[in-house]
Amino acid sequence: MSDTSALEAQLAFVEEAMRSLDNALAAQQQHIFKLEQQVDRLRQQLNEQGARLDAVAEPGNDPAPPHY
């Protein structure tokens, strides 16, 4: 193999590796975006449930804890 063909082979390998890494990075970014959206939805649901519990719960209705 000549020097030129060896360099061309290395360049082709590097280009393929870059394409592969770029695709993997794009897929990870999409996955992270979906996870962030899911966390936002869960946070919103948690806040809504907390607000409902606060509205239902009345302070002072709990029995006194037993003393030993």
Stockholm file with secondary structure:
# STOCKHOLM 1.0

chainA/1-68         MSDTSALEAQLAFVEEAMRSLDNALAAQQQHIFKLEQQVDRLRQQLNEQGARLDAVAEPGNDPAPPHY
#=GR chainA/1-68 SS CCHHHHHHHHHHHHHHHHHHHHHHHHHHHHHHHHHHHHHHHHHHHHHHHHHHHHHHCCTTCSCCCCCC
#=GC SS_cons        CCHHHHHHHHHHHHHHHHHHHHHHHHHHHHHHHHHHHHHHHHHHHHHHHHHHHHHHCCTTCSCCCCCC
//
